[in-house]
């Protein structure tokens, strides 16, 4: 799905469980079609990703139409001139708002780098479904504003405050993940890059891009009768 397009860039909606492109980090997934391959199949043209999303994360990916345009937009990301907004569903009732500043390992998995995430809790729900060791299960819808762009930053940071993202196989809670699969037939990660806003470096105008939520978000809010569904209308 195309979310935005001009002469220089295109913004598309990346589904869950799709790589942006193949890399040495993506083991045993060389046969899967990447987002860039899917775009080439559709448009018969190469695009150049300006930033990345984790394979399991859905949402906006901004790509340059020509390689020469990449650096101007990457500079915005590197200098924090792009506001990135994510939504997540986490285990438990998270604090009303706050910041998480725990260092996160770099892509080489050896060196820790500074990382900062601001968050706000938008809604909560308690379900009459037992998840060990409790007789009910609690969840929060959180708005996340990463101020840095480390690998798995949001997933790691939410785990650090004991409110891991639902559906996260690496940093999440396996009991809650299993419940979502059993009760709602959902195994996808609840982390979505919902918007980008920035001043276009070549057109010199404010750009605001939004991305609709994947189907499993609506499935959960509808089946759980959670009034948070009104917050997912993009």
Buried (B, 14 or more C-beta within 10 A) or exposed (E): EEBBEEEBBBBBBBBBBBBBEBEEEBEEBEEEEBBBBBBBEEEEEEBBBBBBBBBBBBBBBBBBBEEEBBEBBBEBBEEEEBEBBBBBBBBBBBEEEEEBBBBBBEBEEEEEEEBBBBBBBBBBBEBEBEBEEEEEBBBBBBBBBBBBBBBBBBBBBBBBBEBBBBBBEEBBBEBBBEBBEEBBEBBBBBBBBBBBEBEBBEEEEEBEBBBBBBEBBBBBBEEBEBEBBEBBEE
